[in-house]
């Protein structure tokens, strides 16, 4: 069970790790297992306001079939940047207009436009959600009007913070 900020173990279920690894490929063990991964649910109701929810797994978490995950070949900082982008109002908006069912397919994640992760740093992540929404829209080069359009459909509080005051 993946929420916006954690994995919750509602059933107290577990997997025998030794038995699990016997059935996995060397490629999985070498490249995926025992690494922190960005994970998201594969099932996310089409009517939910926020469909994309990526969080970090623990290194030795065993993920079920109903999870998508991303492993970085470069650094954990890249995964943190990717998490920031993938959890944004902008990519959630983009995903919602291109996905027509309750399933989050791997190809849909692959098709999400991702800015160059080297083009920004994580120092600004301490700001609030509405500021993050604006920062991400700016990273993608959206105009003020485009930003208002996208954020209007996702979060009214973000929208209120970006409207320029009327000059009298």
C-alpha positions in Angstrom: 0.0 0.0 0.0 1.6 3.2 -1.2 0.5 6.6 0.1 1.9 10.0 -0.7 4.8 9.6 1.7 5.1 6.0 2.9 4.6 2.3 2.4 2.1 0.9 4.9 2.0 -2.7 5.9 -1.7 -3.3 6.6 -1.6 -7.1 6.6 1.7 -7.9 8.3 2.5 -10.1 5.4 6.1 -10.9 4.4 8.1 -12.8 1.8 10.8 -15.4 2.6 13.7 -13.6 1.0 15.8 -16.6 0.4 13.1 -18.5 -1.4 12.2 -15.4 -3.4 15.8 -14.8 -4.6 16.2 -18.4 -5.7 13.6 -17.7 -8.4 14.9 -14.4 -9.5 17.4 -13.8 -12.4 21.0 -12.8 -11.8 20.2 -9.6 -13.6 17.5 -8.7 -11.0 19.8 -9.5 -8.1 22.7 -7.5 -9.5 20.8 -4.5 -10.8 17.6 -4.1 -8.8 17.6 -6.0 -5.5 19.2 -4.4 -2.4 19.0 -0.9 -4.0 16.7 1.9 -3.1 14.0 2.3 -5.7 11.3 4.8 -6.5 8.1 2.9 -6.4 4.5 3.6 -7.3 1.3 1.6 -7.5 0.2 0.2 -10.8 -3.5 0.6 -9.8 -4.6 4.2 -9.3 -8.2 5.1 -9.7 -8.7 7.3 -12.8 -10.9 9.7 -10.8 -8.3 10.3 -8.0 -7.0 13.8 -7.8 -3.4 12.7 -7.4 -2.6 9.5 -9.4 1.2 9.6 -9.5 2.7 8.9 -6.1 6.3 7.9 -6.1 8.1 7.1 -2.8 11.4 5.4 -1.9 11.5 1.8 -1.0 14.0 0.3 1.4 16.9 -1.5 -0.2 15.7 -5.0 0.6 11.9 -4.5 0.1 10.3 -7.1 -2.0 7.8 -5.5 -4.4 4.6 -7.2 -5.6 3.4 -7.4 -9.1 1.2 -4.4 -8.5 4.1 -2.0 -8.2 6.2 -0.1 -10.7 9.7 0.9 -9.7 12.7 2.8 -11.0 16.4 2.2 -10.1 19.0 4.8 -10.8 22.2 3.8 -12.7 23.8 7.0 -11.6 23.0 8.3 -8.1 20.5 8.4 -5.3 20.4 12.2 -5.8 19.1 11.5 -9.4 16.3 9.4 -7.9 15.5 12.2 -5.4 15.3 14.7 -8.3 13.1 12.2 -10.3 10.8 11.8 -7.3 10.4 15.6 -7.1 9.5 15.7 -10.8 7.3 12.6 -10.9 5.2 13.7 -7.9 4.6 17.2 -9.4 1.3 18.6 -10.2 2.5 19.2 -13.8 3.3 15.5 -14.5 0.2 14.3 -12.6 -1.9 16.7 -14.9 -0.1 15.3 -18.0 -0.6 11.7 -16.9 -4.3 12.3 -16.2 -5.0 13.6 -19.6 -3.2 10.8 -21.4 -4.2 7.8 -19.2 -7.8 6.5 -19.7 -7.9 3.7 -17.1 -7.0 2.7 -13.6 -3.7 1.1 -14.5 -0.3 2.9 -14.5 1.6 1.2 -17.2 5.3 1.1 -17.5 5.1 2.6 -21.0 3.1 5.5 -19.6 5.8 6.3 -17.1 8.4 5.9 -19.9 6.5 8.4 -22.0 6.4 11.1 -19.3 8.6 14.1 -20.3 11.5 14.4 -17.8 13.7 17.5 -17.7 17.4 17.0 -17.6 18.2 16.1 -14.1 21.5 17.9 -14.3 19.7 21.2 -15.0 18.7 21.8 -11.4 19.7 21.0 -7.9 17.6 19.9 -4.9 18.4 23.0 -2.7 14.9 24.4 -3.3 13.0 21.4 -2.1 12.5 22.9 1.3 9.8 25.2 -0.1 6.1 24.4 0.1 4.0 22.5 -2.4 2.7 25.5 -4.2 6.2 26.8 -4.7 7.3 23.4 -5.9 4.5 23.4 -8.5 5.7 26.8 -9.8 9.4 25.7 -9.8 8.6 22.6 -11.8 6.5 24.5 -14.4 9.4 26.9 -14.8 11.8 24.0 -15.3 9.6 22.9 -18.1 9.5 26.3 -19.6 5.8 27.0 -19.2 4.5 30.5 -19.7 2.6 32.2 -16.9 -0.7 31.4 -18.7 0.2 27.8 -19.3 1.2 27.5 -15.6 -2.1 28.9 -14.6 -4.0 26.5 -16.9 -2.2 23.4 -15.6 -2.3 24.3 -12.0 -5.9 25.5 -12.1 -6.9 21.9 -12.9 -4.8 20.4 -10.1 -4.7 22.6 -7.1 -6.5 25.9 -6.4 -4.1 26.9 -3.6 -1.2 26.7 -6.0 -3.1 28.7 -8.6 -3.9 31.5 -6.1 -0.2 31.9 -5.3 0.8 32.4 -9.0 -1.8 34.9 -10.1 -0.2 38.3 -10.4 -2.0 41.0 -8.4 -4.0 43.4 -10.4 -2.4 46.8 -10.8 -4.8 49.7 -10.1 
